[in-house]
Amino acid sequence: MSRTVNRITLIGNVGQDPDIQETANGTKVAHISLATNRRSGGNGEEGRERTDWHRLTLWNRLAQFAQDYISKGDRIYVEGRLEYDSYERDGIAVPTADINVKEVVLLTPKRAPEEEAVD
């Protein structure tokens, strides 16, 4: 039997502060939007830059890390798996793709508290 792999690796910029919630049983969950950029066009043409948005979900300790350290504009590295789902709107099924994050690394250096103070 052959092995299969569902692994996503992204480096991008956080689009908004994490949305932190708790499930009914008290499990912490964070949702983050992550922007990655790429050039569109081919055959040696100079393409224009395009931004792709990714929906990330972090659970438990990773959600706590997101709440404590990640904010809009931060550059992060994430690894996880791609999950597909759908929801219904006006009787139409709308497909979704979500990255269930297993590892996150903050690439933006955090400033010391005294640097953040405005005189």
PyMOL commands that set and color helices and strands:
alter all, ss='L'
color gray80, all
select helices_A, chain A and resi 60-69+113-116
alter helices_A, ss='H'
color red, helices_A
select strands_A, chain A and resi 8-14+19-22+28-39+49-59+75-89+92-106
alter strands_A, ss='S'
color yellow, strands_A
deselect
rebuild
show_as cartoon
